[in-house]
Amino acid sequence: EVQLVESGGGLAQAGGSLTLSCQTSGFTFDDHALGWFRQAPGKDREGVACFSIRAGTPYYADSVQGRFNISSDNAKNTLYLQMDNLKPEDTAVYYCGANPGDYYSGTFYRGLLKYGMKYLGKGTLVTVSS
């Protein structure tokens, strides 16, 4: 059974930083695409960042480019999202995701950001105060 468990959410001030973690199990970590999504109150879910270990190149939403960084610890099957220079509009529930496939194709990863991944965790709330 695939399991994705997020942690690290909380309250931060604008300009501050948070690091989210996602402990995964039940699938082969390094042959899946991995990513982060978020959903703000009253808004649709948005793809934030994704990559695969083999392909390597990360893809980010324009809204977080240069502020967020996706990474992983392969030995721990754990995915991270480092969030810097946080803004109030970053307030959302953040979900980590996994999807079979680790192709060397930007179209594949941009599609995952747009349409979502097969597996999603239950989410962790990030609140950014101004």
C-alpha positions as CSV (number, residue, x, y, z in Angstrom):
1,E,0.0,0.0,0.0
2,V,1.3,3.4,-1.0
3,Q,1.6,5.8,1.9
4,L,2.6,9.5,1.8
5,V,2.8,11.3,5.2
6,E,3.5,15.0,5.3
7,S,4.9,16.9,8.2
8,G,6.5,20.3,8.9
9,G,3.6,22.6,8.3
10,G,2.7,25.4,10.7
11,L,2.7,29.1,11.1
12,A,5.3,31.4,9.6
13,Q,5.7,35.1,9.1
14,A,6.0,36.6,5.7
15,G,9.6,36.5,4.6
16,G,10.3,33.4,6.8
17,S,11.0,29.8,5.9
18,L,9.6,26.4,6.5
19,T,10.7,22.9,5.4
20,L,8.1,20.3,4.7
21,S,8.8,16.6,4.8
22,C,7.0,13.6,3.2
23,Q,7.8,10.1,4.4
24,T,6.9,7.6,1.7
25,S,6.4,3.9,1.6
26,G,4.9,1.2,-0.5
27,F,6.5,2.0,-3.8
28,T,10.0,2.2,-5.4
29,F,11.1,5.7,-4.5
30,D,13.6,6.2,-7.3
31,D,11.4,5.2,-10.3
32,H,8.5,7.5,-9.6
33,A,7.9,11.1,-10.2
34,L,7.6,13.0,-6.9
35,G,6.1,16.3,-6.2
36,W,4.2,18.8,-4.0
37,F,0.8,20.4,-4.5
38,R,-1.2,22.9,-2.5
39,Q,-4.7,24.0,-2.1
40,A,-5.6,27.4,-0.7
41,P,-9.1,28.0,0.8
42,G,-11.6,28.5,-2.0
43,K,-9.1,27.7,-4.7
44,D,-8.3,24.8,-6.9
45,R,-5.3,22.5,-6.1
46,E,-2.1,23.8,-7.7
47,G,1.0,22.0,-8.6
48,V,4.0,23.5,-6.8
49,A,7.1,21.4,-7.7
50,C,8.0,18.0,-9.0
51,F,10.9,15.9,-10.3
52,S,12.2,12.4,-10.4
53,I,15.5,11.2,-9.0
54,R,16.7,9.6,-12.2
55,A,15.7,12.5,-14.5
56,G,16.9,15.0,-11.9
57,T,15.6,18.3,-13.3
58,P,13.0,19.9,-11.0
59,Y,10.0,21.8,-12.3
60,Y,8.3,24.6,-10.4
61,A,5.2,26.7,-10.6
62,D,5.9,30.2,-11.7
63,S,4.5,31.5,-8.3
64,V,7.3,29.7,-6.3
65,Q,10.2,29.7,-8.7
66,G,13.3,30.9,-7.0
67,R,11.8,30.6,-3.5
68,F,11.0,26.9,-3.1
69,N,13.3,23.9,-3.6
70,I,12.3,20.3,-3.9
71,S,14.7,17.6,-2.8
72,S,14.9,14.1,-1.5
73,D,16.8,11.7,0.8
74,N,16.8,8.5,-1.1
75,A,18.1,6.4,1.8
76,K,15.1,7.5,3.8
77,N,12.5,7.5,1.0
78,T,11.7,11.0,2.1
79,L,10.8,14.0,0.0
80,Y,11.3,17.6,1.1
81,L,10.1,21.1,0.1
82,Q,12.2,24.0,1.4
83,M,10.2,27.2,1.3
84,D,11.9,30.5,1.6
85,N,10.7,34.1,1.5
86,L,7.2,33.0,2.3
87,K,4.3,35.2,1.3
88,P,0.7,35.3,2.7
89,E,-0.5,33.9,-0.6
90,D,1.5,30.7,0.1
91,T,-1.0,29.8,2.8
92,A,-2.5,26.5,1.8
93,V,-2.7,22.8,2.7
94,Y,0.4,21.2,1.1
95,Y,0.2,17.7,-0.2
96,C,3.1,15.4,-1.4
97,G,2.5,13.2,-4.4
98,A,3.9,10.3,-6.3
99,N,3.3,9.0,-9.8
100,P,4.7,6.0,-11.7
101,G,7.2,7.1,-14.3
102,D,10.4,9.0,-14.3
103,Y,10.7,10.1,-17.9
104,Y,13.2,12.5,-19.3
105,S,10.5,14.8,-20.6
106,G,9.6,18.3,-19.4
107,T,6.1,17.8,-20.9
108,F,5.6,14.8,-18.6
109,Y,6.4,16.8,-15.4
110,R,4.6,19.9,-16.4
111,G,1.6,17.7,-17.1
112,L,1.8,16.3,-13.6
113,L,1.9,19.8,-12.1
114,K,-1.2,20.7,-14.1
115,Y,-3.2,17.5,-13.7
116,G,-2.0,15.9,-10.5
117,M,-0.4,12.6,-9.5
118,K,-1.8,9.2,-8.9
119,Y,-1.0,9.1,-5.2
120,L,-1.4,12.0,-2.7
121,G,-0.9,12.3,1.0
122,K,-3.4,13.8,3.4
123,G,-1.7,17.2,3.6
124,T,-0.1,19.6,6.1
125,L,-1.3,23.1,6.7
126,V,1.0,26.1,6.1
127,T,-0.2,29.5,7.3
128,V,1.8,32.6,6.5
129,S,1.0,35.8,8.3
130,S,1.7,39.2,7.0
